[in-house]
Amino acid sequence: MSILPLLFLFISQSLWKTSASQTWIKAGYWYTQSEYPIPNINTALFTHLICAFAYINPSTNELILITSDEPYVSTFASTVKKSNPLVKPLLSIRTQNEYYGTNKNSSLFLSMINNPAYRKTFIESSIKMALDHGFEGLDLYITTLLSTKGNMTNLGILFNELRHAVDQEKLILTMGGHYSPEFDLQSYPVDLVSKNFDWVHIKAYAYHTPLVDNFTAAHAALYDPSSPVNTDYGVNEWIKRGLPASKLVLGMSYHGFAWTLVDPKDNGFGAPAKGVAITDDGTVGYKHIKQYLRSYGVNSVRNSTYVVNYCAIGSFWIVFDDVESIRKKVAYAKEKGLLGVSVWHVSNDDNWELSKAIAQEEDAYNHHKRLLVITLCTITFFILLLGCMICCLRKRIISKVKQVMNSGKPSDHNHQVLSFEDIREATNSFSEENKLGEGGYGPVYKGKLSNEQEIAVKRLSRSSKQGVKEFKNEVTFATKLQHVNLVKLLGFCTEREEKMLIYEYMPNKSLDLYLFDPSRRSMLNWEKWVEIIEGIIQGLLYLQEYSRLTIVHRDLKASNILLDANMKPKISDFGIAKSFESNEIEANTDRIVGTYGCVPPEYIKQGLYSRKYDVYSFGVLLLQIISGKKNYNVYGPHQNLNLLEYAYVLCKEGRGMEFIDSSLDDESSTYKLSRCIQVALLCVEEKWTHRPSMLEVSAMLRNEYQNLPMPRRPAFSTNKYEEEKKNKANGKVYSVDMATISQLLPR
């Protein structure tokens, strides 16, 4: 029993090291235009305070201060350090063309980074200003850079040079970034961001503003099941692109936005609005929002879907984060393993109650860790009593696995149980060179077994929300499903607590690489796209009609369609798939999973999934294939239509061919493409009972003579109000000419 105290000590030290290995960042921006006295900042609530902003002189490319800001900026660091020596002051650099205002254009900054001499001047003057005024680091604020069209080739070079310069002076280097690493077909060089910056503040707010949107919306939505414009999506995209969670700092706002409602009685999310309210740009500090609520005797309402608060005062509609919403977002950052949180900006707080809520949430988390240490140490004694039994059982299991491996015979259903060492050797120790990508389950690596067979290895990530359930699901379905249009599972590995799945290698990777990359898309003609569409249909028909089980995939999307050497499509990733009994047509779930834009409305709203779930996802995918457009962007003359609405409106107006990628259209494919749009729109209708089955979809696309029903308005339409209002105002009823196509189509 002498090992017991050592075990207690080991567990305690391991847990404390985990919680204390990195300081939890609590950063706050102080904005010079706020005129809030620097000595009044409650520095005890922050680890870092960031002075915003210094600016780039467009003529000299030197970092400068506005004359009126200089007295405050020059004394900021010393004042902060005097109040709390532990706080680290940073200087933030604004990169937009204008010194003030909402101009998102950073063309002058892009011009600077493309000239080596200009970059040198900028970097040297930035370092000098930081040192002269006592700052301990620099913050490059490029949150709106992706909105600027221009050459970003040398952005990574600037990052490298700036990192080298700050290292010489032992300064901190951080970046203020967009909530997502990609926007409007522009993206940050994430690998170089990860390499050069200590962390990235992601601007997780101002998604919707009254200056831009004529409807009310959650400006800082943590989640949004119907749109990718939300914090959770952005955080996952940064991590998926290669930035570690431990380098992400969640940016939150201490202000909200105020809209003027068209109809004060219609005051929920998505209500029609006619511009800003209260201030010139609609921004209202949390302190002033609280004053409004107290003055009018109004209580705010918390929306748990978006994790925001809102209130309506007459024709004014205000959305913001209160104490509880801030707590939820801090807890989210902790759960995701982020480095910390930052706030814009500190002077908007009301008696520091939001900043105190951040500190209290962190204290609660640390208290939980301490309880965990005590609890684990207490139960360790009982675990040791069972240790002998567990060891014996483990030895038996290992012995059986080794017998299977050493016999050289595959396990049941021709799935091999592979050893961890074999997989590590095949993937060159899971090297970055062998990494094919990363999804919700974890990273995927290319490998080659000792018999020269190429494989793809999907390894469960420790930070993944998926786990044993998805692993078992994948293996279970793979043993029962065999089809030419489904990716074949070759084996698996569960050694060393691993959950690895081994698949046949698909040399042409996934369909999404060809959908949205113009150069790759041009490699495929219409005939090849028809073969891909037909292959996907055959895979779904097998799952829903011809296999022993009726399977709903629940995550059908372009990245889960893999392509073999002959560009034959194969459906992959059955981790969240569900099976139906022969007499079932629908079922319920309390766990919503899937991918934004591919999930049908009944699943999001009611937790209901039916045999028509994958039909909806196929309809979205078919629209993407024939248009080459992404389903999470907005389209139309007013940039207010999602992909489904855009296709519907163009078809309704007899302009369906404008939706289709021009590279696909020729004399032999025009009618087939038009028919594809109609079939896709039938697949994405609001009610699942109105959608065709996959058998009917296959028949519609194969039989040119079959009349097609008129598609109804697609799911998740957001412009019903304006259209209905116009129809009522005109006193007219419009009929839509969505004539079916029954001509003989050339094959």
MIMAR-595830 format. One record per residue (C-alpha): residue number from 1; x, y, z. Coordinates in steps of 0.05 Angstrom, whole numbers, plus 5000, padded with zeros to 4 digits. Example, Ala and Ser with C-alpha at 12.3 -4.5 7.8 and 13.67 -1.06 7.14 Angstrom:
<recs>
1_5246_4910_5156 $
2_5273_4979_5143 $
</recs>
This chain:
<recs>
1_5000_5000_5000 $
2_5061_5046_5000 $
3_5044_5065_4928 $
4_4979_5099_4950 $
5_5009_5165_4975 $
6_5051_5170_4912 $
7_4989_5159_4869 $
8_4951_5213_4908 $
9_5009_5261_4897 $
10_5014_5245_4823 $
11_4940_5256_4810 $
12_4939_5322_4849 $
13_5001_5350_4813 $
14_4975_5329_4745 $
15_4909_5364_4754 $
16_4940_5427_4783 $
17_4990_5430_4726 $
18_4933_5423_4676 $
19_4895_5482_4707 $
20_4956_5526_4717 $
21_4997_5509_4655 $
22_4973_5572_4620 $
23_4947_5637_4649 $
24_4873_5648_4633 $
25_4872_5713_4593 $
26_4823_5767_4615 $
27_4838_5824_4567 $
28_4802_5889_4559 $
29_4806_5943_4505 $
30_4806_6016_4526 $
31_4786_6062_4469 $
32_4817_6131_4467 $
33_4753_6163_4440 $
34_4714_6139_4501 $
35_4748_6192_4544 $
36_4740_6146_4604 $
37_4793_6162_4657 $
38_4847_6109_4656 $
39_4858_6111_4732 $
40_4785_6091_4741 $
41_4795_6023_4707 $
42_4787_5965_4756 $
43_4853_5934_4737 $
44_4844_5876_4787 $
45_4794_5845_4739 $
46_4843_5840_4680 $
47_4908_5806_4661 $
48_4920_5849_4600 $
49_4895_5919_4582 $
50_4899_5941_4509 $
51_4902_6014_4489 $
52_4865_6026_4424 $
53_4890_6055_4378 $
54_4954_6077_4345 $
55_4948_6089_4270 $
56_4990_6081_4206 $
57_5010_6146_4171 $
58_4991_6133_4097 $
59_5047_6179_4073 $
60_5106_6154_4114 $
61_5080_6084_4136 $
62_5102_6101_4206 $
63_5060_6087_4267 $
64_5031_6152_4295 $
65_4984_6177_4349 $
66_4928_6227_4338 $
67_4948_6292_4372 $
68_4888_6291_4419 $
69_4903_6218_4438 $
70_4977_6227_4454 $
71_4970_6249_4527 $
72_4928_6188_4543 $
73_4967_6136_4503 $
74_5035_6161_4528 $
75_5014_6152_4601 $
76_4969_6090_4593 $
77_5021_6037_4609 $
78_5050_6073_4669 $
79_4981_6088_4698 $
80_4958_6016_4690 $
81_5023_5988_4721 $
82_5018_6036_4779 $
83_4947_6011_4793 $
84_4965_5937_4784 $
85_5037_5917_4769 $
86_5013_5848_4747 $
87_4973_5874_4688 $
88_5008_5875_4620 $
89_4992_5936_4577 $
90_4990_5927_4501 $
91_4984_5977_4444 $
92_4933_5961_4390 $
93_4946_5982_4317 $
94_4886_6000_4274 $
95_4895_5981_4201 $
96_4833_6012_4167 $
97_4843_6071_4120 $
98_4805_6121_4164 $
99_4827_6137_4235 $
100_4755_6136_4261 $
101_4687_6111_4238 $
102_4663_6045_4209 $
103_4703_6043_4145 $
104_4726_5971_4135 $
105_4773_5985_4077 $
106_4846_5968_4092 $
107_4874_5980_4022 $
108_4929_6026_4047 $
109_4952_5973_4096 $
110_4954_5921_4040 $
111_4996_5969_3998 $
112_5044_5977_4056 $
113_5055_5903_4067 $
114_5072_5891_3994 $
115_5132_5938_3997 $
116_5193_5913_4037 $
117_5217_5983_4054 $
118_5148_6005_4077 $
119_5142_5942_4121 $
120_5209_5957_4153 $
121_5188_6029_4169 $
122_5122_6005_4198 $
123_5154_5951_4242 $
124_5211_5994_4268 $
125_5164_6052_4286 $
126_5115_6004_4320 $
127_5169_5974_4363 $
128_5196_6043_4380 $
129_5129_6070_4401 $
130_5114_6010_4445 $
131_5181_6015_4480 $
132_5179_6091_4487 $
133_5111_6089_4522 $
134_5123_6028_4565 $
135_5078_5978_4530 $
136_5095_5904_4537 $
137_5067_5882_4471 $
138_5031_5899_4406 $
139_4962_5880_4381 $
140_4953_5880_4305 $
141_4879_5896_4297 $
142_4859_5867_4229 $
143_4788_5846_4243 $
144_4761_5877_4178 $
145_4820_5860_4133 $
146_4782_5804_4098 $
147_4730_5855_4074 $
148_4783_5888_4031 $
149_4797_5862_3961 $
150_4871_5862_3948 $
151_4936_5823_3946 $
152_4948_5789_4012 $
153_5008_5748_3988 $
154_5057_5785_4032 $
155_5014_5785_4095 $
156_5051_5723_4120 $
157_5118_5757_4107 $
158_5096_5816_4151 $
159_5076_5767_4206 $
160_5145_5734_4203 $
161_5182_5800_4204 $
162_5140_5829_4260 $
163_5149_5767_4302 $
164_5225_5770_4293 $
165_5225_5843_4314 $
166_5183_5834_4377 $
167_5224_5774_4397 $
168_5286_5819_4397 $
169_5253_5863_4450 $
170_5217_5806_4486 $
171_5148_5836_4471 $
172_5080_5802_4466 $
173_5048_5799_4397 $
174_4973_5788_4389 $
175_4924_5795_4332 $
176_4852_5820_4329 $
177_4817_5777_4277 $
178_4750_5765_4243 $
179_4705_5714_4278 $
180_4719_5665_4222 $
181_4786_5654_4185 $
182_4751_5661_4118 $
183_4703_5714_4093 $
184_4680_5734_4023 $
185_4730_5685_3991 $
186_4789_5717_4029 $
187_4825_5681_4085 $
188_4880_5692_4135 $
189_4944_5650_4128 $
190_4925_5610_4190 $
191_4989_5570_4193 $
192_5030_5634_4196 $
193_4981_5665_4246 $
194_4991_5605_4291 $
195_5067_5608_4283 $
196_5076_5683_4296 $
197_5023_5707_4345 $
198_5018_5692_4419 $
199_4943_5690_4411 $
200_4885_5716_4369 $
201_4827_5758_4395 $
202_4768_5737_4351 $
203_4716_5791_4343 $
204_4654_5750_4362 $
205_4603_5806_4356 $
206_4573_5857_4307 $
207_4550_5800_4262 $
208_4487_5841_4248 $
209_4480_5916_4255 $
210_4423_5965_4241 $
211_4467_6003_4191 $
212_4469_5941_4147 $
213_4409_5897_4164 $
214_4336_5918_4157 $
215_4314_5865_4207 $
216_4328_5852_4280 $
217_4381_5800_4295 $
218_4430_5773_4347 $
219_4493_5814_4338 $
220_4535_5766_4381 $
221_4501_5698_4373 $
222_4540_5643_4407 $
223_4499_5592_4367 $
224_4453_5597_4307 $
225_4424_5532_4280 $
226_4401_5564_4215 $
227_4464_5603_4196 $
228_4540_5598_4201 $
229_4544_5671_4225 $
230_4555_5654_4298 $
231_4612_5646_4347 $
232_4613_5571_4353 $
233_4619_5563_4277 $
234_4676_5613_4275 $
235_4715_5581_4332 $
236_4708_5512_4301 $
237_4732_5540_4233 $
238_4794_5571_4264 $
239_4810_5505_4299 $
240_4795_5464_4237 $
241_4842_5508_4196 $
242_4899_5494_4244 $
243_4899_5547_4298 $
244_4902_5512_4366 $
245_4846_5527_4415 $
246_4899_5548_4464 $
247_4916_5607_4419 $
248_4844_5633_4413 $
249_4816_5688_4457 $
250_4741_5699_4452 $
251_4725_5772_4439 $
252_4660_5796_4471 $
253_4626_5864_4469 $
254_4604_5909_4526 $
255_4555_5943_4479 $
256_4492_5925_4440 $
257_4455_5951_4379 $
258_4389_5987_4373 $
259_4341_5982_4314 $
260_4278_6022_4299 $
261_4220_5974_4288 $
262_4172_5980_4229 $
263_4117_5953_4274 $
264_4127_5957_4350 $
265_4081_5897_4358 $
266_4127_5854_4315 $
267_4187_5855_4361 $
268_4220_5786_4359 $
269_4283_5764_4323 $
270_4278_5775_4248 $
271_4226_5831_4256 $
272_4226_5884_4200 $
273_4265_5946_4219 $
274_4279_6013_4185 $
275_4347_6033_4211 $
276_4385_6053_4273 $
277_4357_6078_4339 $
278_4383_6119_4398 $
279_4453_6134_4369 $
280_4481_6152_4300 $
281_4505_6081_4286 $
282_4459_6043_4332 $
283_4513_6022_4382 $
284_4492_6030_4455 $
285_4539_6016_4514 $
286_4517_5965_4566 $
287_4517_6020_4619 $
288_4468_6062_4579 $
289_4425_6001_4561 $
290_4417_5988_4636 $
291_4397_6060_4646 $
292_4344_6055_4592 $
293_4316_5992_4623 $
294_4312_6024_4692 $
295_4282_6089_4665 $
296_4226_6053_4627 $
297_4216_5998_4678 $
298_4229_5944_4625 $
299_4262_5876_4635 $
300_4303_5844_4580 $
301_4290_5774_4553 $
302_4346_5723_4546 $
303_4345_5681_4484 $
304_4377_5613_4500 $
305_4385_5593_4427 $
306_4431_5652_4409 $
307_4453_5665_4481 $
308_4437_5740_4479 $
309_4388_5788_4512 $
310_4339_5834_4478 $
311_4285_5883_4496 $
312_4233_5927_4461 $
313_4218_5998_4485 $
314_4164_6027_4441 $
315_4192_6025_4370 $
316_4264_6015_4396 $
317_4292_5944_4396 $
318_4358_5931_4431 $
319_4401_5867_4432 $
320_4460_5859_4480 $
321_4496_5812_4528 $
322_4478_5815_4601 $
323_4512_5782_4661 $
324_4482_5713_4648 $
325_4499_5714_4573 $
326_4571_5735_4589 $
327_4576_5678_4639 $
328_4551_5628_4587 $
329_4603_5652_4537 $
330_4660_5648_4587 $
331_4638_5577_4605 $
332_4637_5561_4530 $
333_4708_5587_4523 $
334_4730_5544_4581 $
335_4696_5482_4553 $
336_4728_5492_4484 $
337_4797_5498_4516 $
338_4807_5570_4492 $
339_4862_5613_4522 $
340_4815_5666_4550 $
341_4768_5723_4534 $
342_4774_5797_4515 $
343_4723_5853_4517 $
344_4708_5915_4475 $
345_4710_5962_4510 $
346_4719_5967_4585 $
347_4687_6036_4595 $
348_4619_6010_4572 $
349_4612_5965_4634 $
350_4561_5983_4687 $
351_4597_5987_4755 $
352_4642_5931_4729 $
353_4587_5878_4736 $
354_4603_5845_4669 $
355_4678_5841_4684 $
356_4663_5814_4754 $
357_4618_5761_4722 $
358_4678_5739_4679 $
359_4722_5734_4741 $
360_4668_5697_4781 $
361_4658_5647_4725 $
362_4732_5633_4724 $
363_4733_5626_4800 $
364_4675_5576_4795 $
365_4713_5536_4743 $
366_4776_5535_4787 $
367_4734_5515_4847 $
368_4707_5457_4806 $
369_4778_5436_4790 $
370_4796_5436_4864 $
371_4735_5394_4881 $
372_4755_5347_4825 $
373_4824_5337_4856 $
374_4795_5322_4924 $
375_4742_5274_4895 $
376_4792_5236_4853 $
377_4841_5228_4910 $
378_4784_5202_4954 $
379_4760_5150_4905 $
380_4831_5128_4885 $
381_4833_5082_4945 $
382_4772_5045_4921 $
383_4799_5041_4850 $
384_4863_5008_4877 $
385_4821_4954_4910 $
386_4795_4935_4841 $
387_4862_4943_4808 $
388_4881_4870_4807 $
389_4815_4850_4775 $
390_4821_4905_4722 $
391_4893_4885_4706 $
392_4874_4812_4697 $
393_4816_4830_4652 $
394_4859_4878_4611 $
395_4912_4824_4601 $
396_4860_4776_4574 $
397_4833_4828_4525 $
398_4904_4845_4501 $
399_4920_4772_4493 $
400_4858_4760_4449 $
401_4874_4821_4406 $
402_4946_4797_4396 $
403_4921_4729_4376 $
404_4878_4760_4322 $
405_4935_4804_4298 $
406_4988_4749_4300 $
407_4943_4700_4264 $
408_4942_4747_4204 $
409_4868_4734_4196 $
410_4819_4791_4192 $
411_4765_4799_4245 $
412_4691_4789_4233 $
413_4663_4820_4170 $
414_4734_4826_4141 $
415_4753_4884_4186 $
416_4824_4879_4212 $
417_4843_4896_4283 $
418_4908_4935_4272 $
419_4960_4951_4325 $
420_4978_5022_4345 $
421_5050_5011_4324 $
422_5029_4988_4254 $
423_4987_5050_4244 $
424_5040_5096_4272 $
425_5091_5066_4224 $
426_5042_5070_4165 $
427_5029_5145_4178 $
428_5101_5164_4193 $
429_5084_5176_4266 $
430_5022_5216_4248 $
431_5065_5269_4215 $
432_5038_5335_4188 $
433_5061_5314_4118 $
434_5013_5255_4121 $
435_4955_5295_4148 $
436_4898_5299_4098 $
437_4852_5343_4139 $
438_4811_5347_4202 $
439_4737_5341_4218 $
440_4691_5338_4279 $
441_4717_5268_4297 $
442_4790_5287_4292 $
443_4849_5289_4243 $
444_4854_5242_4182 $
445_4922_5216_4159 $
446_4946_5181_4096 $
447_4984_5117_4108 $
448_5015_5056_4074 $
449_5014_4988_4106 $
450_5072_4939_4102 $
451_5036_4904_4044 $
452_5038_4971_4005 $
453_4963_4982_4012 $
454_4946_5056_4019 $
455_4898_5073_4075 $
456_4865_5133_4108 $
457_4866_5135_4184 $
458_4814_5175_4223 $
459_4839_5187_4294 $
460_4793_5210_4349 $
461_4817_5277_4377 $
462_4818_5287_4452 $
463_4783_5354_4442 $
464_4728_5325_4398 $
465_4656_5325_4421 $
466_4649_5257_4388 $
467_4674_5194_4421 $
468_4659_5121_4436 $
469_4587_5126_4412 $
470_4606_5152_4343 $
471_4663_5102_4338 $
472_4617_5043_4353 $
473_4565_5072_4306 $
474_4614_5075_4249 $
475_4640_5004_4260 $
476_4570_4976_4270 $
477_4542_5005_4205 $
478_4605_4989_4166 $
479_4598_4915_4183 $
480_4527_4914_4155 $
481_4533_4961_4095 $
482_4572_4944_4032 $
483_4562_4983_3968 $
484_4605_5011_3912 $
485_4584_5082_3930 $
486_4600_5077_4005 $
487_4671_5084_4031 $
488_4697_5017_4055 $
489_4721_5009_4127 $
490_4783_4964_4128 $
491_4794_4960_4202 $
492_4803_4996_4268 $
493_4848_5003_4329 $
494_4830_5012_4402 $
495_4899_5003_4434 $
496_4923_5055_4484 $
497_4853_5085_4492 $
498_4855_5104_4418 $
499_4793_5102_4374 $
500_4821_5098_4303 $
501_4783_5079_4240 $
502_4820_5054_4178 $
503_4789_5065_4110 $
504_4807_5053_4038 $
505_4846_5113_4012 $
506_4811_5161_3965 $
507_4865_5195_3922 $
508_4819_5251_3896 $
509_4798_5271_3966 $
510_4729_5302_3977 $
511_4677_5333_3932 $
512_4679_5402_3965 $
513_4749_5413_3936 $
514_4720_5411_3866 $
515_4654_5447_3880 $
516_4682_5514_3902 $
517_4752_5517_3871 $
518_4744_5545_3799 $
519_4808_5513_3774 $
520_4790_5443_3800 $
521_4717_5452_3780 $
522_4737_5465_3708 $
523_4770_5396_3706 $
524_4700_5363_3707 $
525_4651_5368_3649 $
526_4576_5360_3655 $
527_4578_5285_3639 $
528_4626_5273_3698 $
529_4581_5314_3745 $
530_4522_5272_3722 $
531_4561_5209_3741 $
532_4577_5239_3809 $
533_4504_5258_3822 $
534_4481_5189_3800 $
535_4533_5155_3845 $
536_4509_5195_3906 $
537_4437_5177_3890 $
538_4455_5103_3885 $
539_4490_5106_3952 $
540_4429_5138_3985 $
541_4381_5089_3951 $
542_4422_5032_3980 $
543_4419_5062_4049 $
544_4344_5077_4047 $
545_4315_5022_4003 $
546_4360_4963_3989 $
547_4404_4949_4050 $
548_4383_4904_4107 $
549_4374_4967_4150 $
550_4341_5033_4132 $
551_4395_5084_4146 $
552_4391_5160_4154 $
553_4461_5188_4146 $
554_4446_5256_4179 $
555_4510_5290_4155 $
556_4507_5286_4079 $
557_4550_5343_4051 $
558_4604_5355_3999 $
559_4662_5342_4047 $
560_4632_5273_4065 $
561_4630_5252_3991 $
562_4699_5223_3975 $
563_4725_5210_3905 $
564_4766_5150_3884 $
565_4818_5148_3829 $
566_4764_5146_3775 $
567_4724_5204_3808 $
568_4671_5155_3831 $
569_4635_5184_3891 $
570_4632_5146_3957 $
571_4591_5168_4018 $
572_4632_5170_4082 $
573_4626_5185_4157 $
574_4570_5145_4190 $
575_4587_5169_4260 $
576_4519_5202_4272 $
577_4477_5158_4226 $
578_4412_5128_4251 $
579_4374_5065_4231 $
580_4299_5058_4223 $
581_4256_4998_4236 $
582_4216_4974_4176 $
583_4151_5004_4202 $
584_4180_5071_4225 $
585_4175_5135_4183 $
586_4200_5186_4235 $
587_4234_5190_4303 $
588_4255_5241_4355 $
589_4322_5260_4386 $
590_4343_5307_4442 $
591_4412_5316_4413 $
592_4418_5361_4352 $
593_4477_5344_4308 $
594_4496_5357_4236 $
595_4524_5413_4193 $
596_4498_5484_4185 $
597_4458_5492_4121 $
598_4449_5418_4109 $
599_4402_5403_4166 $
600_4326_5402_4151 $
601_4280_5449_4190 $
602_4240_5396_4227 $
603_4305_5370_4258 $
604_4327_5439_4283 $
605_4258_5461_4307 $
606_4230_5396_4335 $
607_4287_5347_4341 $
608_4249_5304_4289 $
609_4286_5263_4237 $
610_4251_5224_4183 $
611_4267_5181_4123 $
612_4267_5246_4084 $
613_4324_5277_4125 $
614_4377_5258_4074 $
615_4332_5280_4016 $
616_4336_5351_4043 $
617_4412_5347_4048 $
618_4416_5318_3978 $
619_4374_5377_3951 $
620_4423_5427_3982 $
621_4482_5388_3953 $
622_4450_5385_3884 $
623_4440_5461_3884 $
624_4513_5469_3902 $
625_4536_5423_3847 $
626_4498_5457_3791 $
627_4514_5528_3814 $
628_4583_5523_3845 $
629_4557_5567_3902 $
630_4565_5558_3977 $
631_4502_5548_4018 $
632_4522_5595_4075 $
633_4533_5657_4032 $
634_4478_5707_4013 $
635_4457_5724_3942 $
636_4410_5767_3901 $
637_4412_5841_3883 $
638_4403_5860_3957 $
639_4448_5804_3984 $
640_4391_5780_4028 $
641_4374_5711_3999 $
642_4404_5645_4021 $
643_4422_5594_3967 $
644_4355_5558_3969 $
645_4315_5623_3965 $
646_4359_5649_3909 $
647_4347_5587_3866 $
648_4272_5590_3881 $
649_4265_5664_3863 $
650_4303_5657_3798 $
651_4262_5596_3777 $
652_4198_5632_3796 $
653_4217_5690_3752 $
654_4236_5645_3693 $
655_4310_5661_3701 $
656_4333_5593_3728 $
657_4392_5589_3680 $
658_4423_5649_3715 $
659_4431_5605_3776 $
660_4471_5552_3739 $
661_4546_5553_3733 $
662_4559_5577_3662 $
663_4615_5526_3652 $
664_4563_5469_3656 $
665_4513_5497_3606 $
666_4514_5475_3534 $
667_4461_5455_3483 $
668_4458_5383_3507 $
669_4452_5399_3582 $
670_4406_5460_3588 $
671_4342_5421_3600 $
672_4375_5371_3646 $
673_4404_5428_3688 $
674_4336_5462_3693 $
675_4305_5397_3714 $
676_4359_5389_3767 $
677_4340_5456_3798 $
678_4266_5436_3802 $
679_4282_5369_3833 $
680_4330_5401_3883 $
681_4277_5452_3903 $
682_4227_5396_3914 $
683_4278_5362_3960 $
684_4286_5424_4005 $
685_4213_5440_4018 $
686_4194_5461_4089 $
687_4151_5401_4107 $
688_4185_5333_4102 $
689_4120_5301_4080 $
690_4121_5344_4017 $
691_4191_5321_3996 $
692_4200_5263_3947 $
693_4233_5198_3968 $
694_4301_5181_3939 $
695_4267_5131_3893 $
696_4223_5187_3867 $
697_4283_5233_3860 $
698_4319_5181_3819 $
699_4258_5171_3775 $
700_4249_5247_3765 $
701_4321_5255_3741 $
702_4321_5194_3697 $
703_4252_5202_3664 $
704_4250_5265_3622 $
705_4176_5254_3607 $
706_4153_5254_3679 $
707_4115_5316_3700 $
708_4144_5350_3761 $
709_4101_5383_3816 $
710_4110_5457_3828 $
711_4162_5469_3883 $
712_4138_5507_3944 $
713_4178_5560_3979 $
714_4241_5526_4008 $
715_4257_5518_4081 $
716_4290_5573_4121 $
717_4262_5628_4075 $
718_4274_5696_4109 $
719_4238_5743_4061 $
720_4166_5720_4068 $
721_4145_5784_4102 $
722_4165_5832_4046 $
723_4134_5790_3992 $
724_4068_5779_4028 $
725_4065_5853_4045 $
726_4074_5874_3972 $
727_4021_5825_3948 $
728_3971_5850_3999 $
729_3986_5923_3983 $
730_3975_5912_3909 $
731_3911_5872_3921 $
732_3934_5820_3871 $
733_3944_5746_3872 $
734_4003_5723_3831 $
735_4010_5655_3800 $
736_4078_5626_3786 $
737_4096_5594_3720 $
738_4138_5535_3743 $
739_4120_5492_3683 $
740_4147_5422_3684 $
741_4197_5400_3632 $
742_4177_5340_3591 $
743_4217_5349_3527 $
744_4260_5293_3500 $
745_4329_5306_3528 $
746_4392_5287_3491 $
747_4431_5233_3526 $
</recs>
